Amino acid sequence: MTEKERIIELVKNNVISMDEALQLLEAAAKNDHQAQVTSNEFIEEYKNAQKDIEEKVEASQLIQTSATDEQEEQAQQVIQEKFEQASEELAKKQEALVIAKQRLREIEIFAELDDLTEDMKTQQANLMAKIDHLEAEIEELSIEIDIKRQEMRQNTQSQIKRMVEDTTEQVTKVAKNFGEEAKKEGKNLQKTIMGYVKDWASNFDMKEFNVNVPWVKSQSFAHQYQFEATDIDKIEVKILNGNIKVETHPKDNIIVDLDIVLYGKEEVDNIAAFESLSTIDGATDKLIINMMNPRVAVETLLKVPSKVFSELFIDTINGDVDLKDLKAKEVKLSSKNGDNEVANITADLLVYDGYNGDFKIKASEINDIDYHVLNGNLRYVDQVGNLKVDAVNGDIVITKTNSESSIINAKTLSGDIKIAVPQMTNLEIEAESTYGEVHHRLNNVNQTGSHIGRQVDGEHDLIKLTIASTSGNIYLKD
């Protein structure tokens, strides 16, 4: 190694500076007449040497980067596969949970109609255990999916976008499939009840079904009951087969108009036979209407005075419910198969427990609503108070026209959620869809992740929304 090469090496290793190197070279040049090196020549040689080193370093880095990218891609592929497996497994578990709950509800319906057999009691116990087990597995899978999602978020944004889009498309297909399966199971309820009635050798006149049994005779007639309403504070109605409409009238009494169909093998005295199979009683502070015998199908029109009742309870197995212009502290509805509509109702509390059917609420003032359904859509328009919605399969549409404070919690496993709120209101929103998207057309809001907020001023009331859908989209607007 020459003197010049040694000096260049010292500079490359940051042992001496460029100025010091030039001084050494000038001194060496004076002492050694064989080599005359100018400053410019040295600098040019140094640059060439440095360039050579940088090219080698870059080549080495490219090799290392390529190897690292390949390793990261392989690791990412493993994470993605585990995420997809867990997500698909979650969808299958959720589908199994929906079906198990529906079958359990069918047994509960039979329990209202007749005593359960030992086999049905065993099925009921097994289904309850299966539901508990599935719910525990779903919780574990949800935690695992959250962990995998966090791992995926540590990668580049482009990788995340590609993988999440691919995975979401696959899982959404599965979710839609079990949504359709849930609808199918709900419709099967009609056939299930029809089979039960056939065992009674009766014609049930199912909604959307007509079962003609030639050897069974039917008798149709109308009848009216009237009761003094002064002491009646509660109303309880249970109907196996038939629609019911409840409305107010200007009188002080309660009128029960019935269009009755009786099924049986022999001619009987109409009203006597009906009353032997049903209960219509207004002797106490509670009006009781119980028409749960399979031999009875009835269309009911209940007219009540315009006063505030403490409780209205309606339980239908197969039929629609229509409530208009009522006032009550508590309204409780249980519907196994049929649509429900509520209009111009004033109530402190509305509780709805549905199996298969849509629900509409309009022009009503209800402080609190607790709504649960397996299969069915909810549409709620006008003044909205506090609302809790828990749906397995169905869309939720809420249009809140009043600006008073309220807390709205809405979740559905398979279905879209659409909510509209007044413009000049303070908002606090948590909105999240596992495999869908969240869209909003809200003015003057701040969004951070799943949180959306709007602060108008301290004088306006606050509307709190907590919204979640597994496989559907969420839409918010003013």
Secondary structure, DSSP 8 states (H G I E B T S, - for coil): --HHHHHHHHHHTTSS-HHHHHHHHHHHHHH-TT----HHHHHHHHHHHHHHHHHHHHHHHHHHHHHHHHHHHHHHHHHHHHHHHHHHHHHHHHHHHHHHHHHHHHHHHHHHHS---HHHHHHHHHHHHHHHHHHHHHHHHHHHHHHHHHHHHTS-HHHHHHHHHHHHHHHHHHHHHHHHHHHHHHHHHHHHHHHHHHHTT-----TT-----TT-EEEEEEEEEEEE-SS--EEEEEEEES-EEEEE-SSSEEEEEEEEEEEESS---HHHHHHHH-EEE-SSSEEEEEE--TTEEEEEEEEE-SSEEEEEEEEEEES-EEEES-EEEEEEEEESSS-EEEES-EEEEEEEEEEE--EEEES-EEEEEEEEEEE--EEEEE---EEEEEEEE--EEEEE---S-EEEEEEEEES-EEEE--SSSEEEEEEEESSS-EEEE-SS-EEETTEEEE---TTS-EEEEEEEESSS-EEEE-
